[in-house]
Amino acid sequence: MQTSSTTSETTIATESELRPSRWFWLGMLFSLAAVGGVAYLQYARVDEARHGRYSPVGAPPIIASLPNFAMTERNGKTVTLDDLKGRIWIADFIFTTCGGPCPIMTSRLGDFMQTIKEQNIPRVSAVSFTVDPHTDTPEVLREYATMKLADDFDWLFLTGDEAAIYDLSVKGFMLTAQKGDEEHSVDHSPRFVLVDQKGRIRGYYEVVTNEEILAMEPGRFIGEPMNPDTKAQLLKDIMTLLREEAQGR
């Protein structure tokens, strides 16, 4: 009887020792809160940048570093993030059969690249990712680029694996990209993203407003240029990044 009692007490003591203490649970809660706080601050930082709530004074903020990627350009060559290092680039996500904001975005990016060319600003590229790679093969993108007069500029049109493109848009650029309904085959962001020479996101620019999208009539293209204030801010931020590089920052 004595042996049985001792064994039972030993078992209870062992179970008690193995059971997490309240300090353990408090520590877990604190860790989760800290991780959640960091995630919220990162989201808030990106959200503020996307909506232009950062002060236009000073250098554009370092928002996030892009993950590496490998996509196929319209000329058939593979393009990675490392290939773009050392250059400033403006990214957007479009698809060639889009009847919504894409034609406006492409037109306005072309107009912006013309300004870059006229002002002789060095090492600035445009990079358009398709969100409909099943349709937008390199051949299709090549025809689209020629039709949009993009061959006159340093402008890449990239396609690749659909899941990789969506993952890059959502997790890398932190922009919407998902399958839509029959009316909108792909939902994607109508913003431009400024990427610096080290592959870091430095700004978001609303180049097609919700009001413009809602005002669009089927088959009718809105040909107005980019908002001059948005264009001026993007140019200013690019010049700031060039100065940073010259200063070794």
Contacts in CASP RR format, 6 or more apart in sequence:
PFRMAT RR
TARGET T0000
AUTHOR 0000-0000-0000
METHOD contacts of the structure
MODEL  1
MQTSSTTSETTIATESELRPSRWFWLGMLFSLAAVGGVAYLQYARVDEAR
HGRYSPVGAPPIIASLPNFAMTERNGKTVTLDDLKGRIWIADFIFTTCGG
PCPIMTSRLGDFMQTIKEQNIPRVSAVSFTVDPHTDTPEVLREYATMKLA
DDFDWLFLTGDEAAIYDLSVKGFMLTAQKGDEEHSVDHSPRFVLVDQKGR
IRGYYEVVTNEEILAMEPGRFIGEPMNPDTKAQLLKDIMTLLREEAQGR
42 64 0 8 1.000
45 61 0 8 1.000
45 63 0 8 1.000
46 63 0 8 1.000
46 64 0 8 1.000
46 174 0 8 1.000
46 204 0 8 1.000
48 54 0 8 1.000
49 61 0 8 1.000
49 63 0 8 1.000
49 201 0 8 1.000
49 203 0 8 1.000
49 204 0 8 1.000
50 174 0 8 1.000
50 191 0 8 1.000
50 204 0 8 1.000
50 206 0 8 1.000
51 204 0 8 1.000
51 206 0 8 1.000
52 204 0 8 1.000
52 206 0 8 1.000
54 60 0 8 1.000
54 61 0 8 1.000
56 233 0 8 1.000
56 236 0 8 1.000
58 240 0 8 1.000
59 240 0 8 1.000
59 241 0 8 1.000
59 244 0 8 1.000
60 194 0 8 1.000
60 202 0 8 1.000
60 203 0 8 1.000
60 237 0 8 1.000
60 240 0 8 1.000
60 241 0 8 1.000
61 202 0 8 1.000
61 203 0 8 1.000
62 196 0 8 1.000
62 200 0 8 1.000
62 201 0 8 1.000
62 202 0 8 1.000
63 200 0 8 1.000
63 201 0 8 1.000
63 202 0 8 1.000
63 203 0 8 1.000
64 172 0 8 1.000
64 174 0 8 1.000
64 200 0 8 1.000
64 201 0 8 1.000
65 198 0 8 1.000
65 199 0 8 1.000
65 200 0 8 1.000
65 201 0 8 1.000
66 81 0 8 1.000
66 168 0 8 1.000
66 172 0 8 1.000
66 173 0 8 1.000
66 195 0 8 1.000
66 199 0 8 1.000
66 200 0 8 1.000
66 201 0 8 1.000
67 81 0 8 1.000
67 168 0 8 1.000
67 171 0 8 1.000
67 172 0 8 1.000
68 80 0 8 1.000
68 81 0 8 1.000
68 82 0 8 1.000
69 80 0 8 1.000
69 81 0 8 1.000
69 164 0 8 1.000
69 168 0 8 1.000
70 78 0 8 1.000
70 79 0 8 1.000
70 80 0 8 1.000
71 78 0 8 1.000
71 79 0 8 1.000
71 80 0 8 1.000
71 129 0 8 1.000
71 158 0 8 1.000
71 159 0 8 1.000
71 160 0 8 1.000
71 164 0 8 1.000
71 165 0 8 1.000
72 78 0 8 1.000
72 79 0 8 1.000
72 138 0 8 1.000
72 158 0 8 1.000
72 159 0 8 1.000
72 160 0 8 1.000
73 79 0 8 1.000
73 138 0 8 1.000
73 156 0 8 1.000
73 157 0 8 1.000
73 158 0 8 1.000
74 138 0 8 1.000
74 139 0 8 1.000
74 141 0 8 1.000
74 142 0 8 1.000
74 145 0 8 1.000
74 156 0 8 1.000
74 157 0 8 1.000
74 159 0 8 1.000
75 138 0 8 1.000
75 142 0 8 1.000
76 138 0 8 1.000
79 156 0 8 1.000
79 158 0 8 1.000
81 199 0 8 1.000
84 125 0 8 1.000
84 127 0 8 1.000
84 195 0 8 1.000
84 199 0 8 1.000
85 197 0 8 1.000
85 198 0 8 1.000
85 199 0 8 1.000
86 123 0 8 1.000
86 197 0 8 1.000
86 198 0 8 1.000
86 245 0 8 1.000
87 123 0 8 1.000
87 124 0 8 1.000
87 125 0 8 1.000
87 197 0 8 1.000
88 123 0 8 1.000
88 124 0 8 1.000
88 125 0 8 1.000
88 194 0 8 1.000
88 195 0 8 1.000
88 196 0 8 1.000
88 197 0 8 1.000
88 238 0 8 1.000
88 241 0 8 1.000
88 242 0 8 1.000
89 124 0 8 1.000
89 125 0 8 1.000
89 126 0 8 1.000
89 127 0 8 1.000
89 194 0 8 1.000
89 195 0 8 1.000
90 109 0 8 1.000
90 112 0 8 1.000
90 124 0 8 1.000
90 125 0 8 1.000
90 126 0 8 1.000
90 127 0 8 1.000
90 192 0 8 1.000
90 193 0 8 1.000
90 194 0 8 1.000
90 195 0 8 1.000
90 234 0 8 1.000
91 126 0 8 1.000
91 127 0 8 1.000
91 128 0 8 1.000
91 129 0 8 1.000
91 173 0 8 1.000
91 192 0 8 1.000
91 193 0 8 1.000
91 195 0 8 1.000
92 105 0 8 1.000
92 106 0 8 1.000
92 109 0 8 1.000
92 126 0 8 1.000
92 127 0 8 1.000
92 128 0 8 1.000
92 129 0 8 1.000
92 191 0 8 1.000
92 192 0 8 1.000
92 193 0 8 1.000
93 128 0 8 1.000
93 129 0 8 1.000
93 130 0 8 1.000
93 131 0 8 1.000
93 165 0 8 1.000
93 169 0 8 1.000
93 173 0 8 1.000
93 175 0 8 1.000
93 177 0 8 1.000
93 188 0 8 1.000
93 189 0 8 1.000
94 102 0 8 1.000
94 105 0 8 1.000
94 106 0 8 1.000
94 128 0 8 1.000
94 129 0 8 1.000
94 130 0 8 1.000
94 131 0 8 1.000
94 188 0 8 1.000
95 102 0 8 1.000
95 130 0 8 1.000
95 131 0 8 1.000
95 132 0 8 1.000
95 135 0 8 1.000
95 136 0 8 1.000
95 185 0 8 1.000
95 186 0 8 1.000
95 188 0 8 1.000
96 102 0 8 1.000
96 130 0 8 1.000
96 132 0 8 1.000
96 135 0 8 1.000
96 136 0 8 1.000
96 140 0 8 1.000
96 141 0 8 1.000
96 144 0 8 1.000
97 132 0 8 1.000
97 135 0 8 1.000
97 185 0 8 1.000
98 132 0 8 1.000
98 186 0 8 1.000
99 216 0 8 1.000
99 218 0 8 1.000
99 219 0 8 1.000
100 184 0 8 1.000
100 213 0 8 1.000
100 216 0 8 1.000
101 190 0 8 1.000
101 208 0 8 1.000
101 212 0 8 1.000
101 213 0 8 1.000
103 221 0 8 1.000
104 190 0 8 1.000
104 207 0 8 1.000
104 208 0 8 1.000
104 212 0 8 1.000
104 221 0 8 1.000
104 222 0 8 1.000
104 223 0 8 1.000
105 190 0 8 1.000
105 192 0 8 1.000
105 207 0 8 1.000
105 208 0 8 1.000
106 128 0 8 1.000
106 148 0 8 1.000
106 150 0 8 1.000
107 148 0 8 1.000
107 221 0 8 1.000
107 223 0 8 1.000
108 207 0 8 1.000
108 208 0 8 1.000
108 225 0 8 1.000
108 226 0 8 1.000
109 126 0 8 1.000
109 128 0 8 1.000
109 155 0 8 1.000
109 192 0 8 1.000
109 207 0 8 1.000
110 126 0 8 1.000
110 148 0 8 1.000
110 149 0 8 1.000
110 150 0 8 1.000
110 153 0 8 1.000
110 155 0 8 1.000
111 225 0 8 1.000
111 226 0 8 1.000
112 126 0 8 1.000
112 226 0 8 1.000
112 231 0 8 1.000
112 234 0 8 1.000
113 124 0 8 1.000
113 126 0 8 1.000
113 150 0 8 1.000
113 153 0 8 1.000
113 154 0 8 1.000
113 155 0 8 1.000
114 152 0 8 1.000
114 153 0 8 1.000
115 231 0 8 1.000
115 235 0 8 1.000
116 124 0 8 1.000
116 153 0 8 1.000
116 238 0 8 1.000
117 152 0 8 1.000
117 153 0 8 1.000
121 238 0 8 1.000
121 239 0 8 1.000
121 242 0 8 1.000
122 242 0 8 1.000
123 197 0 8 1.000
123 242 0 8 1.000
124 154 0 8 1.000
124 238 0 8 1.000
125 154 0 8 1.000
125 155 0 8 1.000
125 156 0 8 1.000
126 150 0 8 1.000
126 153 0 8 1.000
126 154 0 8 1.000
126 155 0 8 1.000
126 156 0 8 1.000
127 155 0 8 1.000
127 156 0 8 1.000
127 158 0 8 1.000
127 195 0 8 1.000
128 155 0 8 1.000
128 156 0 8 1.000
128 157 0 8 1.000
128 158 0 8 1.000
129 158 0 8 1.000
129 159 0 8 1.000
129 165 0 8 1.000
129 168 0 8 1.000
129 169 0 8 1.000
130 136 0 8 1.000
130 141 0 8 1.000
130 157 0 8 1.000
130 158 0 8 1.000
130 159 0 8 1.000
130 160 0 8 1.000
130 165 0 8 1.000
131 165 0 8 1.000
131 166 0 8 1.000
131 169 0 8 1.000
131 177 0 8 1.000
131 186 0 8 1.000
131 188 0 8 1.000
132 185 0 8 1.000
132 186 0 8 1.000
133 159 0 8 1.000
133 160 0 8 1.000
133 161 0 8 1.000
133 162 0 8 1.000
133 165 0 8 1.000
134 162 0 8 1.000
136 144 0 8 1.000
136 159 0 8 1.000
137 159 0 8 1.000
138 159 0 8 1.000
141 157 0 8 1.000
141 158 0 8 1.000
141 159 0 8 1.000
142 157 0 8 1.000
144 157 0 8 1.000
145 151 0 8 1.000
145 155 0 8 1.000
145 157 0 8 1.000
150 157 0 8 1.000
159 165 0 8 1.000
165 177 0 8 1.000
166 177 0 8 1.000
166 178 0 8 1.000
169 175 0 8 1.000
169 176 0 8 1.000
169 177 0 8 1.000
169 188 0 8 1.000
169 189 0 8 1.000
170 176 0 8 1.000
170 177 0 8 1.000
170 178 0 8 1.000
173 189 0 8 1.000
173 193 0 8 1.000
173 201 0 8 1.000
174 201 0 8 1.000
175 188 0 8 1.000
175 189 0 8 1.000
175 191 0 8 1.000
175 193 0 8 1.000
176 187 0 8 1.000
176 188 0 8 1.000
176 189 0 8 1.000
177 186 0 8 1.000
177 187 0 8 1.000
177 188 0 8 1.000
177 189 0 8 1.000
178 186 0 8 1.000
178 187 0 8 1.000
179 185 0 8 1.000
179 186 0 8 1.000
179 187 0 8 1.000
180 186 0 8 1.000
180 187 0 8 1.000
190 206 0 8 1.000
190 207 0 8 1.000
190 208 0 8 1.000
190 213 0 8 1.000
191 204 0 8 1.000
191 205 0 8 1.000
191 206 0 8 1.000
191 207 0 8 1.000
192 204 0 8 1.000
192 205 0 8 1.000
192 207 0 8 1.000
192 234 0 8 1.000
193 201 0 8 1.000
193 203 0 8 1.000
193 204 0 8 1.000
193 205 0 8 1.000
194 201 0 8 1.000
194 202 0 8 1.000
194 203 0 8 1.000
194 204 0 8 1.000
194 205 0 8 1.000
194 234 0 8 1.000
194 237 0 8 1.000
194 238 0 8 1.000
194 241 0 8 1.000
195 201 0 8 1.000
195 202 0 8 1.000
196 202 0 8 1.000
196 241 0 8 1.000
196 244 0 8 1.000
197 241 0 8 1.000
197 245 0 8 1.000
202 237 0 8 1.000
202 241 0 8 1.000
203 237 0 8 1.000
205 230 0 8 1.000
205 233 0 8 1.000
205 234 0 8 1.000
206 230 0 8 1.000
207 226 0 8 1.000
207 227 0 8 1.000
207 230 0 8 1.000
212 222 0 8 1.000
215 222 0 8 1.000
216 222 0 8 1.000
225 231 0 8 1.000
END
